[in-house]
Structure formats: structure tokens, C-alpha cells
């Protein structure tokens, strides 16, 4: 099991033939896309919120 985890799947990392650069770029692009979608979703949800929330006293009818 440790041999599978320790296996170098990125090619020769000492020369420029390895896959670490393109894999890192793909990961960064995926994280950036996820962040953009999360920000858009939160903006939509924030726009739906009321401007002012009622406090407990206002809900009971007391001034």
C-alpha cells in the first residue's frame, strides 16, 4: 500500500518533463472557478435578505 502512495506519478520532476506544473494549473483553475460560483451564489442570497430584521421586542408588539 505504501508503494502505491509513494509512487511518483508526476514524471521526472528534476527536469522539465514532469506533470506537476500542468496539474497545479488545473487545480488552481478549478479552485478559482469554485470560488467564483460561491461568490455569485452568496451575492444572490444576500440580495434576498430583508434590509432590517425584527428584534424580539418588535415581534411582541412592545416599543
CHARMM internal coordinates of N, CA and C (Angstrom, degrees):
IC EDIT
DIST 1 N 1 CA 1.4364
DIST 1 CA 1 C 1.5359
ANGL 1 N 1 CA 1 C 110.59
DIST 1 C 2 N 1.3120
ANGL 1 CA 1 C 2 N 117.36
DIHE 1 N 1 CA 1 C 2 N -41.20
DIST 2 N 2 CA 1.4572
ANGL 1 C 2 N 2 CA 120.60
DIHE 1 CA 1 C 2 N 2 CA -179.50
DIST 2 CA 2 C 1.5308
ANGL 2 N 2 CA 2 C 111.57
DIHE 1 C 2 N 2 CA 2 C -67.42
DIST 2 C 3 N 1.3378
ANGL 2 CA 2 C 3 N 116.44
DIHE 2 N 2 CA 2 C 3 N -28.36
DIST 3 N 3 CA 1.4597
ANGL 2 C 3 N 3 CA 119.22
DIHE 2 CA 2 C 3 N 3 CA 178.08
DIST 3 CA 3 C 1.5255
ANGL 3 N 3 CA 3 C 110.86
DIHE 2 C 3 N 3 CA 3 C -66.84
DIST 3 C 4 N 1.3265
ANGL 3 CA 3 C 4 N 117.28
DIHE 3 N 3 CA 3 C 4 N -35.24
DIST 4 N 4 CA 1.4646
ANGL 3 C 4 N 4 CA 120.82
DIHE 3 CA 3 C 4 N 4 CA 178.82
DIST 4 CA 4 C 1.5251
ANGL 4 N 4 CA 4 C 109.65
DIHE 3 C 4 N 4 CA 4 C -69.25
DIST 4 C 5 N 1.3301
ANGL 4 CA 4 C 5 N 117.59
DIHE 4 N 4 CA 4 C 5 N -42.51
DIST 5 N 5 CA 1.4528
ANGL 4 C 5 N 5 CA 120.97
DIHE 4 CA 4 C 5 N 5 CA 179.99
DIST 5 CA 5 C 1.5228
ANGL 5 N 5 CA 5 C 112.11
DIHE 4 C 5 N 5 CA 5 C -68.52
DIST 5 C 6 N 1.3304
ANGL 5 CA 5 C 6 N 116.95
DIHE 5 N 5 CA 5 C 6 N -33.69
DIST 6 N 6 CA 1.4548
ANGL 5 C 6 N 6 CA 121.31
DIHE 5 CA 5 C 6 N 6 CA -177.28
DIST 6 CA 6 C 1.5252
ANGL 6 N 6 CA 6 C 112.59
DIHE 5 C 6 N 6 CA 6 C -86.90
DIST 6 C 7 N 1.3206
ANGL 6 CA 6 C 7 N 118.33
DIHE 6 N 6 CA 6 C 7 N -3.78
DIST 7 N 7 CA 1.4525
ANGL 6 C 7 N 7 CA 121.71
DIHE 6 CA 6 C 7 N 7 CA -178.27
DIST 7 CA 7 C 1.5260
ANGL 7 N 7 CA 7 C 110.33
DIHE 6 C 7 N 7 CA 7 C -66.70
DIST 7 C 8 N 1.3120
ANGL 7 CA 7 C 8 N 116.30
DIHE 7 N 7 CA 7 C 8 N 137.12
DIST 8 N 8 CA 1.4597
ANGL 7 C 8 N 8 CA 122.09
DIHE 7 CA 7 C 8 N 8 CA -179.53
DIST 8 CA 8 C 1.5179
ANGL 8 N 8 CA 8 C 108.69
DIHE 7 C 8 N 8 CA 8 C -86.72
DIST 8 C 9 N 1.3230
ANGL 8 CA 8 C 9 N 117.00
DIHE 8 N 8 CA 8 C 9 N 103.42
DIST 9 N 9 CA 1.4604
ANGL 8 C 9 N 9 CA 121.21
DIHE 8 CA 8 C 9 N 9 CA -179.60
DIST 9 CA 9 C 1.5194
ANGL 9 N 9 CA 9 C 112.76
DIHE 8 C 9 N 9 CA 9 C -94.54
DIST 9 C 10 N 1.3083
ANGL 9 CA 9 C 10 N 117.67
DIHE 9 N 9 CA 9 C 10 N 4.37
DIST 10 N 10 CA 1.4574
ANGL 9 C 10 N 10 CA 121.24
DIHE 9 CA 9 C 10 N 10 CA -176.02
DIST 10 CA 10 C 1.5228
ANGL 10 N 10 CA 10 C 112.73
DIHE 9 C 10 N 10 CA 10 C -100.94
DIST 10 C 11 N 1.2994
ANGL 10 CA 10 C 11 N 119.37
DIHE 10 N 10 CA 10 C 11 N 8.70
DIST 11 N 11 CA 1.4531
ANGL 10 C 11 N 11 CA 121.38
DIHE 10 CA 10 C 11 N 11 CA -178.77
DIST 11 CA 11 C 1.5143
ANGL 11 N 11 CA 11 C 111.24
DIHE 10 C 11 N 11 CA 11 C 78.72
DIST 11 C 12 N 1.3115
ANGL 11 CA 11 C 12 N 115.67
DIHE 11 N 11 CA 11 C 12 N -162.44
DIST 12 N 12 CA 1.4618
ANGL 11 C 12 N 12 CA 121.30
DIHE 11 CA 11 C 12 N 12 CA 179.86
DIST 12 CA 12 C 1.5226
ANGL 12 N 12 CA 12 C 108.34
DIHE 11 C 12 N 12 CA 12 C -78.19
DIST 12 C 13 N 1.3370
ANGL 12 CA 12 C 13 N 116.95
DIHE 12 N 12 CA 12 C 13 N 105.42
DIST 13 N 13 CA 1.4588
ANGL 12 C 13 N 13 CA 121.01
DIHE 12 CA 12 C 13 N 13 CA -175.75
DIST 13 CA 13 C 1.5285
ANGL 13 N 13 CA 13 C 112.58
DIHE 12 C 13 N 13 CA 13 C -79.54
DIST 13 C 14 N 1.3074
ANGL 13 CA 13 C 14 N 117.92
DIHE 13 N 13 CA 13 C 14 N -11.46
DIST 14 N 14 CA 1.4775
ANGL 13 C 14 N 14 CA 119.40
DIHE 13 CA 13 C 14 N 14 CA 179.71
DIST 14 CA 14 C 1.5226
ANGL 14 N 14 CA 14 C 111.24
DIHE 13 C 14 N 14 CA 14 C -82.29
DIST 14 C 15 N 1.2851
ANGL 14 CA 14 C 15 N 117.59
DIHE 14 N 14 CA 14 C 15 N -24.85
DIST 15 N 15 CA 1.4611
ANGL 14 C 15 N 15 CA 119.80
DIHE 14 CA 14 C 15 N 15 CA 174.15
DIST 15 CA 15 C 1.5259
ANGL 15 N 15 CA 15 C 108.05
DIHE 14 C 15 N 15 CA 15 C -103.90
DIST 15 C 16 N 1.2953
ANGL 15 CA 15 C 16 N 117.85
DIHE 15 N 15 CA 15 C 16 N -179.26
DIST 16 N 16 CA 1.4585
ANGL 15 C 16 N 16 CA 120.00
DIHE 15 CA 15 C 16 N 16 CA -177.23
DIST 16 CA 16 C 1.5337
ANGL 16 N 16 CA 16 C 112.44
DIHE 15 C 16 N 16 CA 16 C -87.42
DIST 16 C 17 N 1.3248
ANGL 16 CA 16 C 17 N 117.71
DIHE 16 N 16 CA 16 C 17 N 16.59
DIST 17 N 17 CA 1.4634
ANGL 16 C 17 N 17 CA 120.67
DIHE 16 CA 16 C 17 N 17 CA -177.89
DIST 17 CA 17 C 1.5191
ANGL 17 N 17 CA 17 C 112.92
DIHE 16 C 17 N 17 CA 17 C -91.10
DIST 17 C 18 N 1.3216
ANGL 17 CA 17 C 18 N 118.09
DIHE 17 N 17 CA 17 C 18 N -1.66
DIST 18 N 18 CA 1.4561
ANGL 17 C 18 N 18 CA 120.89
DIHE 17 CA 17 C 18 N 18 CA -176.04
DIST 18 CA 18 C 1.5133
ANGL 18 N 18 CA 18 C 112.63
DIHE 17 C 18 N 18 CA 18 C -75.56
DIST 18 C 19 N 1.3244
ANGL 18 CA 18 C 19 N 116.63
DIHE 18 N 18 CA 18 C 19 N 167.10
DIST 19 N 19 CA 1.4574
ANGL 18 C 19 N 19 CA 122.56
DIHE 18 CA 18 C 19 N 19 CA -179.31
DIST 19 CA 19 C 1.5159
ANGL 19 N 19 CA 19 C 112.81
DIHE 18 C 19 N 19 CA 19 C -100.87
DIST 19 C 20 N 1.3149
ANGL 19 CA 19 C 20 N 118.33
DIHE 19 N 19 CA 19 C 20 N 7.31
DIST 20 N 20 CA 1.4653
ANGL 19 C 20 N 20 CA 120.06
DIHE 19 CA 19 C 20 N 20 CA -175.84
DIST 20 CA 20 C 1.5274
ANGL 20 N 20 CA 20 C 111.15
DIHE 19 C 20 N 20 CA 20 C -64.46
DIST 20 C 21 N 1.3061
ANGL 20 CA 20 C 21 N 119.19
DIHE 20 N 20 CA 20 C 21 N -38.42
DIST 21 N 21 CA 1.4579
ANGL 20 C 21 N 21 CA 122.46
DIHE 20 CA 20 C 21 N 21 CA -179.78
DIST 21 CA 21 C 1.5206
ANGL 21 N 21 CA 21 C 112.62
DIHE 20 C 21 N 21 CA 21 C -63.89
DIST 21 C 22 N 1.3433
ANGL 21 CA 21 C 22 N 119.17
DIHE 21 N 21 CA 21 C 22 N -54.28
DIST 22 N 22 CA 1.4661
ANGL 21 C 22 N 22 CA 120.06
DIHE 21 CA 21 C 22 N 22 CA 178.91
DIST 22 CA 22 C 1.5325
ANGL 22 N 22 CA 22 C 113.25
DIHE 21 C 22 N 22 CA 22 C -64.72
DIST 22 C 23 N 1.3068
ANGL 22 CA 22 C 23 N 117.16
DIHE 22 N 22 CA 22 C 23 N -33.93
DIST 23 N 23 CA 1.4680
ANGL 22 C 23 N 23 CA 119.80
DIHE 22 CA 22 C 23 N 23 CA 178.72
DIST 23 CA 23 C 1.5291
ANGL 23 N 23 CA 23 C 109.92
DIHE 22 C 23 N 23 CA 23 C -67.78
DIST 23 C 24 N 1.3144
ANGL 23 CA 23 C 24 N 117.12
DIHE 23 N 23 CA 23 C 24 N -40.38
DIST 24 N 24 CA 1.4635
ANGL 23 C 24 N 24 CA 120.56
DIHE 23 CA 23 C 24 N 24 CA 178.52
DIST 24 CA 24 C 1.5237
ANGL 24 N 24 CA 24 C 110.61
DIHE 23 C 24 N 24 CA 24 C -66.27
DIST 24 C 25 N 1.3255
ANGL 24 CA 24 C 25 N 117.26
DIHE 24 N 24 CA 24 C 25 N -39.60
DIST 25 N 25 CA 1.4633
ANGL 24 C 25 N 25 CA 121.14
DIHE 24 CA 24 C 25 N 25 CA 177.68
DIST 25 CA 25 C 1.5245
ANGL 25 N 25 CA 25 C 110.46
DIHE 24 C 25 N 25 CA 25 C -62.40
DIST 25 C 26 N 1.3118
ANGL 25 CA 25 C 26 N 117.49
DIHE 25 N 25 CA 25 C 26 N -43.54
DIST 26 N 26 CA 1.4625
ANGL 25 C 26 N 26 CA 121.48
DIHE 25 CA 25 C 26 N 26 CA 178.00
DIST 26 CA 26 C 1.5233
ANGL 26 N 26 CA 26 C 110.66
DIHE 25 C 26 N 26 CA 26 C -61.49
DIST 26 C 27 N 1.3090
ANGL 26 CA 26 C 27 N 117.06
DIHE 26 N 26 CA 26 C 27 N -43.20
DIST 27 N 27 CA 1.4592
ANGL 26 C 27 N 27 CA 121.05
DIHE 26 CA 26 C 27 N 27 CA 179.21
DIST 27 CA 27 C 1.5317
ANGL 27 N 27 CA 27 C 111.25
DIHE 26 C 27 N 27 CA 27 C -64.36
DIST 27 C 28 N 1.3144
ANGL 27 CA 27 C 28 N 117.74
DIHE 27 N 27 CA 27 C 28 N -42.18
DIST 28 N 28 CA 1.4614
ANGL 27 C 28 N 28 CA 121.42
DIHE 27 CA 27 C 28 N 28 CA 178.97
DIST 28 CA 28 C 1.5195
ANGL 28 N 28 CA 28 C 110.73
DIHE 27 C 28 N 28 CA 28 C -64.31
DIST 28 C 29 N 1.3353
ANGL 28 CA 28 C 29 N 117.57
DIHE 28 N 28 CA 28 C 29 N -41.93
DIST 29 N 29 CA 1.4627
ANGL 28 C 29 N 29 CA 120.90
DIHE 28 CA 28 C 29 N 29 CA 178.70
DIST 29 CA 29 C 1.5207
ANGL 29 N 29 CA 29 C 111.76
DIHE 28 C 29 N 29 CA 29 C -65.20
DIST 29 C 30 N 1.3268
ANGL 29 CA 29 C 30 N 117.46
DIHE 29 N 29 CA 29 C 30 N -39.22
DIST 30 N 30 CA 1.4630
ANGL 29 C 30 N 30 CA 120.66
DIHE 29 CA 29 C 30 N 30 CA 177.48
DIST 30 CA 30 C 1.5283
ANGL 30 N 30 CA 30 C 111.35
DIHE 29 C 30 N 30 CA 30 C -65.46
DIST 30 C 31 N 1.3254
ANGL 30 CA 30 C 31 N 117.22
DIHE 30 N 30 CA 30 C 31 N -41.81
DIST 31 N 31 CA 1.4593
ANGL 30 C 31 N 31 CA 120.81
DIHE 30 CA 30 C 31 N 31 CA 177.77
DIST 31 CA 31 C 1.5266
ANGL 31 N 31 CA 31 C 111.46
DIHE 30 C 31 N 31 CA 31 C -65.89
DIST 31 C 32 N 1.3225
ANGL 31 CA 31 C 32 N 117.15
DIHE 31 N 31 CA 31 C 32 N -38.35
DIST 32 N 32 CA 1.4613
ANGL 31 C 32 N 32 CA 120.60
DIHE 31 CA 31 C 32 N 32 CA 178.24
DIST 32 CA 32 C 1.5329
ANGL 32 N 32 CA 32 C 110.62
DIHE 31 C 32 N 32 CA 32 C -65.58
DIST 32 C 33 N 1.3319
ANGL 32 CA 32 C 33 N 117.30
DIHE 32 N 32 CA 32 C 33 N -42.21
DIST 33 N 33 CA 1.4619
ANGL 32 C 33 N 33 CA 120.69
DIHE 32 CA 32 C 33 N 33 CA 178.61
DIST 33 CA 33 C 1.5254
ANGL 33 N 33 CA 33 C 110.87
DIHE 32 C 33 N 33 CA 33 C -64.27
DIST 33 C 34 N 1.3212
ANGL 33 CA 33 C 34 N 117.27
DIHE 33 N 33 CA 33 C 34 N -41.80
DIST 34 N 34 CA 1.4655
ANGL 33 C 34 N 34 CA 120.48
DIHE 33 CA 33 C 34 N 34 CA 178.49
DIST 34 CA 34 C 1.5272
ANGL 34 N 34 CA 34 C 110.62
DIHE 33 C 34 N 34 CA 34 C -63.82
DIST 34 C 35 N 1.3202
ANGL 34 CA 34 C 35 N 117.59
DIHE 34 N 34 CA 34 C 35 N -39.52
DIST 35 N 35 CA 1.4655
ANGL 34 C 35 N 35 CA 121.07
DIHE 34 CA 34 C 35 N 35 CA 178.85
DIST 35 CA 35 C 1.5236
ANGL 35 N 35 CA 35 C 110.93
DIHE 34 C 35 N 35 CA 35 C -64.84
DIST 35 C 36 N 1.3238
ANGL 35 CA 35 C 36 N 117.19
DIHE 35 N 35 CA 35 C 36 N -42.47
DIST 36 N 36 CA 1.4629
ANGL 35 C 36 N 36 CA 120.53
DIHE 35 CA 35 C 36 N 36 CA 179.03
DIST 36 CA 36 C 1.5203
ANGL 36 N 36 CA 36 C 110.87
DIHE 35 C 36 N 36 CA 36 C -62.21
DIST 36 C 37 N 1.3325
ANGL 36 CA 36 C 37 N 117.56
DIHE 36 N 36 CA 36 C 37 N -44.07
DIST 37 N 37 CA 1.4637
ANGL 36 C 37 N 37 CA 120.34
DIHE 36 CA 36 C 37 N 37 CA 179.26
DIST 37 CA 37 C 1.5293
ANGL 37 N 37 CA 37 C 111.89
DIHE 36 C 37 N 37 CA 37 C -65.44
DIST 37 C 38 N 1.3304
ANGL 37 CA 37 C 38 N 117.47
DIHE 37 N 37 CA 37 C 38 N -37.58
DIST 38 N 38 CA 1.4657
ANGL 37 C 38 N 38 CA 120.36
DIHE 37 CA 37 C 38 N 38 CA 177.95
DIST 38 CA 38 C 1.5271
ANGL 38 N 38 CA 38 C 111.60
DIHE 37 C 38 N 38 CA 38 C -66.37
DIST 38 C 39 N 1.3194
ANGL 38 CA 38 C 39 N 117.20
DIHE 38 N 38 CA 38 C 39 N -40.92
DIST 39 N 39 CA 1.4637
ANGL 38 C 39 N 39 CA 120.43
DIHE 38 CA 38 C 39 N 39 CA 179.35
DIST 39 CA 39 C 1.5276
ANGL 39 N 39 CA 39 C 110.36
DIHE 38 C 39 N 39 CA 39 C -65.30
DIST 39 C 40 N 1.3256
ANGL 39 CA 39 C 40 N 117.51
DIHE 39 N 39 CA 39 C 40 N -43.07
DIST 40 N 40 CA 1.4664
ANGL 39 C 40 N 40 CA 120.50
DIHE 39 CA 39 C 40 N 40 CA 178.73
DIST 40 CA 40 C 1.5233
ANGL 40 N 40 CA 40 C 111.08
DIHE 39 C 40 N 40 CA 40 C -62.40
DIST 40 C 41 N 1.3274
ANGL 40 CA 40 C 41 N 116.96
DIHE 40 N 40 CA 40 C 41 N -41.08
DIST 41 N 41 CA 1.4586
ANGL 40 C 41 N 41 CA 121.04
DIHE 40 CA 40 C 41 N 41 CA -179.88
DIST 41 CA 41 C 1.5315
ANGL 41 N 41 CA 41 C 110.79
DIHE 40 C 41 N 41 CA 41 C -65.54
DIST 41 C 42 N 1.3240
ANGL 41 CA 41 C 42 N 117.55
DIHE 41 N 41 CA 41 C 42 N -42.96
DIST 42 N 42 CA 1.4590
ANGL 41 C 42 N 42 CA 120.36
DIHE 41 CA 41 C 42 N 42 CA -179.58
DIST 42 CA 42 C 1.5274
ANGL 42 N 42 CA 42 C 110.96
DIHE 41 C 42 N 42 CA 42 C -67.39
DIST 42 C 43 N 1.3290
ANGL 42 CA 42 C 43 N 118.64
DIHE 42 N 42 CA 42 C 43 N -36.25
DIST 43 N 43 CA 1.4599
ANGL 42 C 43 N 43 CA 120.53
DIHE 42 CA 42 C 43 N 43 CA 177.04
DIST 43 CA 43 C 1.5192
ANGL 43 N 43 CA 43 C 111.25
DIHE 42 C 43 N 43 CA 43 C -63.14
DIST 43 C 44 N 1.3306
ANGL 43 CA 43 C 44 N 117.39
DIHE 43 N 43 CA 43 C 44 N -40.67
DIST 44 N 44 CA 1.4668
ANGL 43 C 44 N 44 CA 120.59
DIHE 43 CA 43 C 44 N 44 CA 177.52
DIST 44 CA 44 C 1.5244
ANGL 44 N 44 CA 44 C 111.12
DIHE 43 C 44 N 44 CA 44 C -63.37
DIST 44 C 45 N 1.3152
ANGL 44 CA 44 C 45 N 116.57
DIHE 44 N 44 CA 44 C 45 N -40.66
DIST 45 N 45 CA 1.4693
ANGL 44 C 45 N 45 CA 120.22
DIHE 44 CA 44 C 45 N 45 CA -179.74
DIST 45 CA 45 C 1.5257
ANGL 45 N 45 CA 45 C 111.48
DIHE 44 C 45 N 45 CA 45 C -69.86
DIST 45 C 46 N 1.3257
ANGL 45 CA 45 C 46 N 118.05
DIHE 45 N 45 CA 45 C 46 N -37.21
DIST 46 N 46 CA 1.4605
ANGL 45 C 46 N 46 CA 120.83
DIHE 45 CA 45 C 46 N 46 CA 179.30
DIST 46 CA 46 C 1.5279
ANGL 46 N 46 CA 46 C 111.60
DIHE 45 C 46 N 46 CA 46 C -67.93
DIST 46 C 47 N 1.3187
ANGL 46 CA 46 C 47 N 117.83
DIHE 46 N 46 CA 46 C 47 N -32.66
DIST 47 N 47 CA 1.4599
ANGL 46 C 47 N 47 CA 120.72
DIHE 46 CA 46 C 47 N 47 CA 178.47
DIST 47 CA 47 C 1.5242
ANGL 47 N 47 CA 47 C 111.71
DIHE 46 C 47 N 47 CA 47 C -67.97
DIST 47 C 48 N 1.3298
ANGL 47 CA 47 C 48 N 117.30
DIHE 47 N 47 CA 47 C 48 N -26.30
DIST 48 N 48 CA 1.4646
ANGL 47 C 48 N 48 CA 121.09
DIHE 47 CA 47 C 48 N 48 CA -179.53
DIST 48 CA 48 C 1.5250
ANGL 48 N 48 CA 48 C 113.31
DIHE 47 C 48 N 48 CA 48 C -81.07
DIST 48 C 49 N 1.3198
ANGL 48 CA 48 C 49 N 118.30
DIHE 48 N 48 CA 48 C 49 N -12.89
DIST 49 N 49 CA 1.4549
ANGL 48 C 49 N 49 CA 120.96
DIHE 48 CA 48 C 49 N 49 CA -178.75
DIST 49 CA 49 C 1.5258
ANGL 49 N 49 CA 49 C 110.80
DIHE 48 C 49 N 49 CA 49 C -73.28
DIST 49 C 50 N 1.3222
ANGL 49 CA 49 C 50 N 117.03
DIHE 49 N 49 CA 49 C 50 N 148.73
DIST 50 N 50 CA 1.4728
ANGL 49 C 50 N 50 CA 118.44
DIHE 49 CA 49 C 50 N 50 CA 175.69
DIST 50 CA 50 C 1.5331
ANGL 50 N 50 CA 50 C 110.18
DIHE 49 C 50 N 50 CA 50 C -69.65
DIST 50 C 51 N 1.3538
ANGL 50 CA 50 C 51 N 115.45
DIHE 50 N 50 CA 50 C 51 N 157.90
DIST 51 N 51 CA 1.4572
ANGL 50 C 51 N 51 CA 118.85
DIHE 50 CA 50 C 51 N 51 CA -178.72
DIST 51 CA 51 C 1.5231
ANGL 51 N 51 CA 51 C 111.84
DIHE 50 C 51 N 51 CA 51 C -69.89
DIST 51 C 52 N 1.3274
ANGL 51 CA 51 C 52 N 116.66
DIHE 51 N 51 CA 51 C 52 N -33.20
DIST 52 N 52 CA 1.4542
ANGL 51 C 52 N 52 CA 120.38
DIHE 51 CA 51 C 52 N 52 CA -178.73
DIST 52 CA 52 C 1.5258
ANGL 52 N 52 CA 52 C 108.89
DIHE 51 C 52 N 52 CA 52 C -138.10
DIST 52 C 53 N 1.3063
ANGL 52 CA 52 C 53 N 115.91
DIHE 52 N 52 CA 52 C 53 N 134.39
DIST 53 N 53 CA 1.4552
ANGL 52 C 53 N 53 CA 121.24
DIHE 52 CA 52 C 53 N 53 CA 177.52
DIST 53 CA 53 C 1.5252
ANGL 53 N 53 CA 53 C 109.47
DIHE 52 C 53 N 53 CA 53 C -92.99
DIST 53 C 54 N 1.3182
ANGL 53 CA 53 C 54 N 115.69
DIHE 53 N 53 CA 53 C 54 N 145.95
DIST 54 N 54 CA 1.4615
ANGL 53 C 54 N 54 CA 120.06
DIHE 53 CA 53 C 54 N 54 CA 177.55
DIST 54 CA 54 C 1.5247
ANGL 54 N 54 CA 54 C 109.08
DIHE 53 C 54 N 54 CA 54 C -75.88
DIST 54 C 55 N 1.3185
ANGL 54 CA 54 C 55 N 115.25
DIHE 54 N 54 CA 54 C 55 N 138.59
DIST 55 N 55 CA 1.4570
ANGL 54 C 55 N 55 CA 119.00
DIHE 54 CA 54 C 55 N 55 CA 174.66
DIST 55 CA 55 C 1.5026
ANGL 55 N 55 CA 55 C 108.99
DIHE 54 C 55 N 55 CA 55 C -84.69
DIST 55 C 56 N 1.3075
ANGL 55 CA 55 C 56 N 117.14
DIHE 55 N 55 CA 55 C 56 N 174.02
DIST 56 N 56 CA 1.4650
ANGL 55 C 56 N 56 CA 121.26
DIHE 55 CA 55 C 56 N 56 CA -178.98
DIST 56 CA 56 C 1.5343
ANGL 56 N 56 CA 56 C 110.98
DIHE 55 C 56 N 56 CA 56 C -63.97
DIST 56 C 57 N 1.3313
ANGL 56 CA 56 C 57 N 116.16
DIHE 56 N 56 CA 56 C 57 N -39.08
DIST 57 N 57 CA 1.4643
ANGL 56 C 57 N 57 CA 120.08
DIHE 56 CA 56 C 57 N 57 CA -179.70
DIST 57 CA 57 C 1.5301
ANGL 57 N 57 CA 57 C 111.69
DIHE 56 C 57 N 57 CA 57 C -66.85
DIST 57 C 58 N 1.3298
ANGL 57 CA 57 C 58 N 117.76
DIHE 57 N 57 CA 57 C 58 N -40.18
DIST 58 N 58 CA 1.4565
ANGL 57 C 58 N 58 CA 121.19
DIHE 57 CA 57 C 58 N 58 CA 179.91
DIST 58 CA 58 C 1.5228
ANGL 58 N 58 CA 58 C 110.52
DIHE 57 C 58 N 58 CA 58 C -67.69
DIST 58 C 59 N 1.3073
ANGL 58 CA 58 C 59 N 117.90
DIHE 58 N 58 CA 58 C 59 N -32.26
DIST 59 N 59 CA 1.4608
ANGL 58 C 59 N 59 CA 121.18
DIHE 58 CA 58 C 59 N 59 CA -178.86
DIST 59 CA 59 C 1.5459
ANGL 59 N 59 CA 59 C 109.99
DIHE 58 C 59 N 59 CA 59 C -71.86
DIST 59 C 60 N 1.3490
ANGL 59 CA 59 C 60 N 117.05
DIHE 59 N 59 CA 59 C 60 N -31.50
DIST 60 N 60 CA 1.4722
ANGL 59 C 60 N 60 CA 120.56
DIHE 59 CA 59 C 60 N 60 CA 179.47
DIST 60 CA 60 C 1.5151
ANGL 60 N 60 CA 60 C 112.47
DIHE 59 C 60 N 60 CA 60 C -79.69
DIST 60 C 61 N 1.3205
ANGL 60 CA 60 C 61 N 119.41
DIHE 60 N 60 CA 60 C 61 N -13.56
DIST 61 N 61 CA 1.4508
ANGL 60 C 61 N 61 CA 123.12
DIHE 60 CA 60 C 61 N 61 CA -179.58
DIST 61 CA 61 C 1.5049
ANGL 61 N 61 CA 61 C 113.02
DIHE 60 C 61 N 61 CA 61 C 94.88
DIST 61 C 62 N 1.3148
ANGL 61 CA 61 C 62 N 118.01
DIHE 61 N 61 CA 61 C 62 N 1.80
DIST 62 N 62 CA 1.4576
ANGL 61 C 62 N 62 CA 120.62
DIHE 61 CA 61 C 62 N 62 CA 177.74
DIST 62 CA 62 C 1.5271
ANGL 62 N 62 CA 62 C 109.56
DIHE 61 C 62 N 62 CA 62 C -85.63
DIST 62 C 63 N 1.3183
ANGL 62 CA 62 C 63 N 118.59
DIHE 62 N 62 CA 62 C 63 N 143.40
DIST 63 N 63 CA 1.4782
ANGL 62 C 63 N 63 CA 120.93
DIHE 62 CA 62 C 63 N 63 CA -179.99
DIST 63 CA 63 C 1.5143
ANGL 63 N 63 CA 63 C 112.73
DIHE 62 C 63 N 63 CA 63 C -71.17
END
COOR INIT
IC SEED 1 N 1 CA 1 C
IC BUILD
